[in-house]
Amino acid sequence: MATQEISPALTIAPGARRRAIVSSVIGNGLEWFDFGIFSSFSIIISRLMFPPQSGPAMLMVAFATFGIAFVVRPFGGVLLGMYADRAGRKAALSAIIMMMSAGTLLIGLTPTYATIGIAASALIVFARMLQGFSAGGEFASATAMLLEYSPLGQRNLIGSFQACSQALSFALGGAVAYLLLHNLTTTSLHEWGWRLPFLFGSLIGPIGYYIRSRVDESPEFAAFIKQKRHTPRDRLSLVGIVRCYPRQMLGTLGIVAVCTASSYVGLIYIPLFASGQLGIDAGTGQLGMLVGALVLLVMCPITGYLADRYGRRRVMVPGMLLYGVLAYPLLASLIHTPGGSSLIRFELISAFLMSFFWGPSAAALAEAFPVQIRSTGMAIVYNLGAMCFGGLAPLINTWLTRVTGDRLAPAWYIAASVVLGITGVLVMTQRESLAQHSRQHA
């Protein structure tokens, strides 16, 4: 069978590469569907599973419950990342998807507050923490596997499939929520309809485990283990990783900041804000999320290809700049003329610009760290950034809007994340132009 070179020392059969890519992308997408559908039904869940609250307070409870998973994610990311850097990507990914499935099933089966009281609230919080712990290790381990199976000249393109899988999970979540909201009565939705996506999502565990169990271990990781078999393994502690790779940690943290902020503000918070504060139909809000996710699904491979050809800096920085500049007028237009067309326009333009930094981001993070600490290093920055700038973004922006009285506060939040993102790209690509020049004249 013909093989393709990934490095001077490693070759990979095309069939093995295809299986690895499919398992990483599909497994990642299915897992993020489980994690993401909570956002679509977070308001309903807060009404049913927590003590009665007023409208604004209920929204805060909903976003706090959504955000608690992100507080746990760094712990799960570090522990599961260390496990992946020791036991291998395959073992970690198989365990991760089963944990996510268990948390999702628990949400779908938990009785309401009216039935079991505060125990319902505790079970929902525990399930979200289990989901957060699992999700903490998913992106880093799946991206490490994907990158280590990718040819050197196509890493941004193949890495962009991770962004596609997350966009697909948002699209599936938005589509499911839209269908339920438009085809069930309010009574049916509250009694049993909201549970259906979680019960369906719990089936992802066995399916994902089967898919991932058929994939060989990452060849780059396997080669590293073989090389170190008879010598001390020079693995670094968490403190050692931060001390030895400060530029990589800070640079990738900036990239994660803008990627996660754009995701959780643009695709999750804005549709909920539109339905909760602007009077737009909840189903229309989910339709806006679906449109944005579909745009990302189509565009991310294109921007990944462009980054392989022209360099990450030339692709990511202009996209971030335009996204930051246009966030204010797009949000102002939505607030001043609320409606389905304004929301869809916001999501369409935002997602198009987001794709220019979403697409190349996975490869940028993975290439920042060597194979022996790749999962751990990515897990630290990705989950820390996702917690601070992503998962808590709906809660922070709701609080900012209430405290300042300015409903355009999310635009300033986006602008701040863009500054961090551009700084991160410049830090991580300061040698890219020289390398690109050398390749072109080699």
C-alpha positions as CSV (number, residue, x, y, z in Angstrom):
1,M,0.0,0.0,0.0
2,A,1.3,3.5,-0.8
3,T,2.2,5.7,2.0
4,Q,2.6,9.5,2.5
5,E,5.4,11.1,4.5
6,I,4.6,13.0,7.6
7,S,8.2,13.6,8.8
8,P,11.6,12.2,7.7
9,A,11.1,9.3,10.1
10,L,7.4,8.5,9.9
11,T,5.2,7.3,7.1
12,I,1.4,6.7,7.3
13,A,-0.9,4.6,5.2
14,P,-3.7,6.7,3.6
15,G,-6.3,4.4,5.0
16,A,-5.0,4.8,8.5
17,R,-4.9,8.6,8.1
18,R,-8.5,8.6,6.9
19,R,-9.7,6.6,9.9
20,A,-7.9,8.8,12.3
21,I,-9.3,12.0,10.8
22,V,-12.8,10.6,10.7
23,S,-12.7,9.3,14.3
24,S,-11.2,12.6,15.6
25,V,-13.6,14.8,13.7
26,I,-16.8,12.8,14.1
27,G,-16.0,12.0,17.7
28,N,-15.2,15.6,18.5
29,G,-18.4,16.8,16.8
30,L,-20.6,14.3,18.6
31,E,-19.1,15.1,22.0
32,W,-19.6,18.8,21.5
33,F,-23.2,18.2,20.5
34,D,-23.7,16.7,23.9
35,F,-21.9,19.6,25.6
36,G,-23.6,22.3,23.5
37,I,-27.2,21.3,23.5
38,F,-27.4,22.4,27.1
39,S,-27.1,26.0,25.9
40,S,-30.2,25.7,23.7
41,F,-32.3,24.5,26.6
42,S,-30.6,26.2,29.5
43,I,-33.5,28.6,30.2
44,I,-36.0,25.8,30.3
45,I,-33.7,23.7,32.5
46,S,-33.2,26.6,34.9
47,R,-37.0,27.0,35.3
48,L,-37.6,23.3,35.9
49,M,-34.5,22.3,38.0
50,F,-33.9,25.3,40.2
51,P,-36.0,27.3,42.7
52,P,-38.4,29.8,41.1
53,Q,-36.7,33.0,40.0
54,S,-37.6,36.3,38.4
55,G,-36.9,36.8,34.7
56,P,-33.4,38.5,34.9
57,A,-32.4,36.3,37.8
58,M,-33.5,33.2,36.0
59,L,-31.3,34.1,33.0
60,M,-28.4,34.5,35.4
61,V,-29.0,31.1,36.9
62,A,-29.2,29.6,33.4
63,F,-25.9,31.1,32.3
64,A,-24.3,30.2,35.6
65,T,-25.3,26.6,35.3
66,F,-24.0,26.6,31.7
67,G,-20.7,28.3,32.9
68,I,-20.0,25.9,35.8
69,A,-18.8,23.3,33.3
70,F,-16.1,25.7,32.2
71,V,-14.8,26.1,35.7
72,V,-14.2,22.4,35.8
73,R,-12.8,22.1,32.3
74,P,-9.2,23.2,33.2
75,F,-9.0,20.4,35.8
76,G,-10.3,17.8,33.4
77,G,-8.1,19.2,30.6
78,V,-4.9,18.9,32.6
79,L,-5.6,15.5,34.1
80,L,-6.9,14.0,30.8
81,G,-4.2,15.7,28.8
82,M,-1.5,14.2,31.1
83,Y,-3.2,10.8,30.7
84,A,-3.2,11.3,26.9
85,D,0.5,12.2,27.0
86,R,1.3,9.0,28.9
87,A,-1.3,6.3,27.9
88,G,-1.8,7.6,24.4
89,R,-4.4,9.6,22.4
90,K,-6.5,6.6,21.7
91,A,-7.0,5.5,25.3
92,A,-7.8,9.1,26.4
93,L,-10.3,9.8,23.6
94,S,-12.2,6.6,24.3
95,A,-12.6,7.3,28.0
96,I,-13.5,11.0,27.4
97,I,-16.5,10.2,25.1
98,M,-18.0,7.8,27.6
99,M,-17.7,10.3,30.4
100,M,-19.5,12.9,28.3
101,S,-22.2,10.4,27.5
102,A,-22.8,9.7,31.2
103,G,-23.2,13.4,32.1
104,T,-25.6,13.9,29.2
105,L,-27.8,10.9,30.2
106,L,-28.0,12.2,33.7
107,I,-29.3,15.6,32.5
108,G,-31.9,13.8,30.4
109,L,-33.1,11.6,33.3
110,T,-33.0,14.0,36.3
111,P,-36.5,14.7,37.8
112,T,-37.6,18.3,38.2
113,Y,-37.3,20.6,41.2
114,A,-41.0,20.2,41.8
115,T,-40.5,16.5,42.2
116,I,-37.3,16.1,44.2
117,G,-36.5,19.6,45.3
118,I,-33.0,20.9,45.6
119,A,-31.6,17.4,44.7
120,A,-32.6,18.2,41.1
121,S,-30.4,21.3,41.1
122,A,-27.5,19.3,42.6
123,L,-27.8,16.6,40.0
124,I,-27.8,19.1,37.1
125,V,-24.8,20.9,38.5
126,F,-23.0,17.5,38.9
127,A,-23.9,16.4,35.4
128,R,-22.6,19.7,34.0
129,M,-19.4,19.3,36.0
130,L,-18.9,15.8,34.5
131,Q,-19.5,17.2,31.0
132,G,-17.0,19.9,31.7
133,F,-14.4,17.5,33.0
134,S,-14.8,15.4,29.9
135,A,-14.9,18.3,27.5
136,G,-11.7,19.6,29.1
137,G,-9.7,16.8,27.5
138,E,-11.6,16.4,24.3
139,F,-10.2,19.2,22.1
140,A,-6.6,18.8,23.1
141,S,-6.4,15.0,22.7
142,A,-8.5,15.0,19.5
143,T,-6.5,17.8,18.0
144,A,-3.2,16.1,18.9
145,M,-4.3,12.9,17.2
146,L,-5.4,14.9,14.1
147,L,-2.2,16.9,13.8
148,E,0.0,13.9,14.3
149,Y,-1.7,12.1,11.4
150,S,-1.5,15.2,9.1
151,P,1.0,15.9,6.3
152,L,3.3,18.8,7.1
153,G,1.9,21.0,4.3
154,Q,-1.8,20.4,5.1
155,R,-1.9,20.8,8.8
156,N,-4.0,24.0,8.8
157,L,-6.5,22.4,6.3
158,I,-6.8,19.1,8.2
159,G,-6.8,20.9,11.6
160,S,-9.7,23.0,10.4
161,F,-11.8,19.9,10.5
162,Q,-11.9,20.3,14.2
163,A,-13.5,23.7,13.8
164,C,-15.9,22.1,11.3
165,S,-16.8,19.4,13.8
166,Q,-17.6,22.0,16.5
167,A,-19.6,24.1,13.9
168,L,-21.5,20.9,13.0
169,S,-22.3,20.3,16.6
170,F,-23.7,23.8,17.0
171,A,-25.7,23.3,13.8
172,L,-27.1,20.1,15.0
173,G,-28.0,21.6,18.4
174,G,-29.6,24.6,16.8
175,A,-31.6,22.5,14.3
176,V,-32.8,20.1,17.1
177,A,-33.8,23.0,19.3
178,Y,-35.5,24.8,16.4
179,L,-37.6,21.7,15.4
180,L,-38.7,21.1,19.0
181,L,-39.6,24.7,19.7
182,H,-41.6,24.9,16.5
183,N,-43.4,21.5,16.7
184,L,-44.2,21.1,20.4
185,T,-46.5,23.0,22.6
186,T,-45.0,24.8,25.5
187,T,-46.5,22.2,27.9
188,S,-45.1,19.3,25.9
189,L,-41.7,21.0,25.6
190,H,-41.4,21.6,29.4
191,E,-42.8,18.1,30.4
192,W,-40.7,15.9,28.1
193,G,-39.6,17.5,24.8
194,W,-36.5,19.2,26.2
195,R,-35.2,15.8,27.4
196,L,-35.1,14.2,23.9
197,P,-31.8,15.7,22.7
198,F,-30.1,14.6,25.9
199,L,-31.4,11.1,25.7
200,F,-30.4,10.9,22.1
201,G,-27.0,12.5,22.8
202,S,-26.3,9.8,25.5
203,L,-26.2,7.2,22.7
204,I,-23.1,9.0,21.3
205,G,-20.9,7.4,24.0
206,P,-21.1,3.8,22.7
207,I,-21.0,4.9,19.0
208,G,-18.0,7.2,19.6
209,Y,-16.2,4.5,21.6
210,Y,-16.7,2.0,18.8
211,I,-15.4,4.5,16.2
212,R,-12.3,5.4,18.2
213,S,-11.5,1.9,19.3
214,R,-10.8,1.0,15.6
215,V,-8.1,3.7,15.1
216,D,-4.4,3.0,15.6
217,E,-2.4,5.1,18.1
218,S,-0.9,8.3,16.7
219,P,2.3,7.3,14.9
220,E,4.2,10.3,16.1
221,F,3.3,9.6,19.7
222,A,4.0,5.9,19.3
223,A,7.5,6.7,17.8
224,F,8.2,9.0,20.8
225,I,7.3,6.2,23.2
226,K,9.5,3.7,21.3
227,Q,12.4,6.2,21.3
228,K,12.1,6.7,25.0
229,R,11.6,3.1,25.9
230,H,15.1,2.5,27.3
231,T,15.8,6.1,28.5
232,P,14.3,8.3,31.2
233,R,11.1,10.0,30.0
234,D,11.7,13.8,30.1
235,R,8.1,14.8,30.8
236,L,7.6,18.1,32.4
237,S,5.4,19.0,35.3
238,L,2.7,21.7,34.9
239,V,5.0,24.3,36.4
240,G,7.8,23.1,34.1
241,I,5.6,23.4,31.0
242,V,4.7,27.0,31.9
243,R,8.3,27.9,32.7
244,C,9.8,26.3,29.6
245,Y,7.1,27.5,27.1
246,P,6.0,30.9,28.2
247,R,5.8,32.4,24.7
248,Q,3.7,29.4,23.5
249,M,1.4,29.5,26.5
250,L,0.7,33.3,26.2
251,G,0.4,33.3,22.4
252,T,-2.0,30.4,22.2
253,L,-4.0,31.7,25.1
254,G,-4.7,34.9,23.1
255,I,-5.8,32.8,20.1
256,V,-8.1,30.7,22.3
257,A,-9.5,33.9,23.9
258,V,-10.8,35.3,20.6
259,C,-12.0,31.9,19.2
260,T,-14.0,31.0,22.3
261,A,-15.3,34.5,22.9
262,S,-16.6,34.7,19.4
263,S,-18.2,31.3,19.7
264,Y,-20.0,31.7,23.0
265,V,-21.0,35.3,22.5
266,G,-21.9,35.2,18.8
267,L,-23.4,31.7,18.5
268,I,-24.8,31.2,22.0
269,Y,-25.3,34.4,23.9
270,I,-26.7,36.6,21.2
271,P,-29.5,34.3,20.1
272,L,-30.5,33.9,23.8
273,F,-30.2,37.7,24.3
274,A,-32.3,38.3,21.2
275,S,-35.1,36.0,22.5
276,G,-34.9,37.0,26.2
277,Q,-34.3,40.8,25.9
278,L,-35.3,41.8,22.3
279,G,-38.6,39.9,22.0
280,I,-37.4,37.7,19.1
281,D,-39.0,34.3,18.9
282,A,-36.9,31.6,20.6
283,G,-37.1,29.4,17.6
284,T,-35.8,32.2,15.4
285,G,-32.9,32.6,17.8
286,Q,-32.0,29.0,17.3
287,L,-32.3,29.4,13.5
288,G,-29.7,32.3,13.8
289,M,-27.3,29.9,15.5
290,L,-27.9,27.3,12.9
291,V,-27.1,29.8,10.1
292,G,-23.9,30.9,11.7
293,A,-22.8,27.3,12.3
294,L,-23.4,26.3,8.7
295,V,-21.3,29.3,7.5
296,L,-18.4,28.1,9.7
297,L,-18.8,24.6,8.5
298,V,-18.4,25.6,4.9
299,M,-15.7,28.3,5.4
300,C,-13.3,26.8,7.9
301,P,-11.7,24.3,5.4
302,I,-11.3,27.2,2.9
303,T,-9.5,29.4,5.5
304,G,-7.4,26.4,6.6
305,Y,-6.3,25.9,3.0
306,L,-5.5,29.6,2.7
307,A,-3.4,29.5,5.9
308,D,-1.4,26.5,4.5
309,R,-0.7,28.5,1.3
310,Y,-0.2,32.0,2.5
311,G,0.6,31.7,6.2
312,R,-1.6,31.9,9.3
313,R,-0.8,35.6,10.1
314,R,-2.1,36.8,6.7
315,V,-5.3,34.9,7.1
316,M,-6.1,35.2,10.9
317,V,-5.2,38.8,11.6
318,P,-7.4,40.5,8.9
319,G,-10.3,38.3,10.0
320,M,-9.9,39.3,13.6
321,L,-9.6,43.0,12.8
322,L,-12.8,43.1,10.7
323,Y,-14.6,41.0,13.3
324,G,-13.7,43.4,16.1
325,V,-14.5,46.5,14.0
326,L,-17.9,45.3,12.7
327,A,-19.2,43.7,16.0
328,Y,-20.5,47.1,17.3
329,P,-22.5,48.2,14.2
330,L,-23.9,44.7,13.7
331,L,-25.1,44.4,17.3
332,A,-26.4,48.0,17.2
333,S,-28.4,47.2,14.1
334,L,-29.9,44.1,15.8
335,I,-30.8,46.1,18.9
336,H,-32.3,49.0,17.1
337,T,-34.3,46.9,14.5
338,P,-34.9,43.6,16.3
339,G,-36.2,40.8,14.1
340,G,-35.3,37.5,12.4
341,S,-33.6,39.2,9.4
342,S,-31.4,41.3,11.7
343,L,-30.4,38.4,13.8
344,I,-29.6,36.2,10.8
345,R,-27.5,39.0,9.2
346,F,-25.6,39.3,12.4
347,E,-24.9,35.6,12.6
348,L,-24.0,35.3,8.9
349,I,-21.5,38.1,8.8
350,S,-20.0,37.3,12.2
351,A,-19.5,33.6,11.3
352,F,-17.9,34.5,7.9
353,L,-15.3,36.6,9.7
354,M,-14.9,34.1,12.5
355,S,-14.0,31.4,10.1
356,F,-10.7,33.2,9.2
357,F,-9.3,32.6,12.7
358,W,-11.3,29.5,13.6
359,G,-10.0,27.5,10.6
360,P,-6.2,27.7,11.3
361,S,-6.5,27.8,15.1
362,A,-6.3,24.1,15.9
363,A,-3.1,23.6,14.0
364,A,-1.7,26.8,15.6
365,L,-2.3,25.4,19.1
366,A,-1.1,21.9,18.4
367,E,2.2,22.9,16.6
368,A,3.1,25.2,19.6
369,F,4.0,22.2,21.8
370,P,6.2,19.1,21.3
371,V,4.6,15.7,21.1
372,Q,5.5,14.6,24.7
373,I,3.5,17.5,26.3
374,R,1.2,18.4,23.4
375,S,-2.1,17.3,24.9
376,T,-1.3,18.7,28.3
377,G,0.0,22.0,26.9
378,M,-3.0,22.5,24.7
379,A,-5.4,21.5,27.4
380,I,-4.0,24.1,29.8
381,V,-4.4,27.1,27.4
382,Y,-7.5,25.9,25.7
383,N,-9.5,25.3,28.8
384,L,-8.2,28.3,30.7
385,G,-9.1,30.5,27.8
386,A,-12.4,28.8,27.2
387,M,-13.3,29.3,30.9
388,C,-12.3,32.9,31.1
389,F,-13.4,34.2,27.7
390,G,-15.9,31.6,26.4
391,G,-18.0,29.6,28.8
392,L,-18.4,32.5,31.3
393,A,-19.0,35.0,28.5
394,P,-22.9,34.7,28.5
395,L,-22.9,35.2,32.3
396,I,-20.3,38.1,32.2
397,N,-22.1,39.9,29.3
398,T,-25.5,39.5,31.0
399,W,-24.0,41.1,34.2
400,L,-22.2,43.8,32.2
401,T,-25.5,44.7,30.4
402,R,-27.4,44.9,33.7
403,V,-24.7,46.9,35.6
404,T,-23.9,49.4,32.8
405,G,-27.4,49.6,31.2
406,D,-25.6,49.4,27.9
407,R,-27.0,46.6,25.7
408,L,-24.0,47.0,23.4
409,A,-21.6,45.8,26.1
410,P,-21.0,42.5,24.2
411,A,-19.4,44.4,21.3
412,W,-16.8,45.8,23.7
413,Y,-16.2,42.3,25.1
414,I,-15.6,41.0,21.6
415,A,-13.2,43.9,20.8
416,A,-11.2,43.1,23.9
417,S,-10.9,39.5,22.9
418,V,-9.8,40.5,19.4
419,V,-6.9,42.5,20.8
420,L,-5.8,39.4,22.7
421,G,-6.2,37.3,19.6
422,I,-4.2,39.5,17.3
423,T,-1.4,39.7,19.9
424,G,-1.4,35.9,20.2
425,V,-1.2,35.4,16.5
426,L,1.7,37.9,16.2
427,V,3.6,36.2,19.0
428,M,3.1,32.7,17.5
429,T,3.9,33.7,13.9
430,Q,6.8,36.0,14.4
431,R,9.0,33.5,12.5
432,E,6.4,32.4,10.1
433,S,7.2,34.8,7.3
434,L,10.9,33.7,7.3
435,A,9.9,30.1,7.2
436,Q,7.4,30.8,4.4
437,H,10.1,32.6,2.4
438,S,12.5,29.7,2.9
439,R,10.0,27.1,1.7
440,Q,9.2,29.2,-1.4
441,H,12.9,29.5,-2.3
442,A,14.0,26.0,-1.3
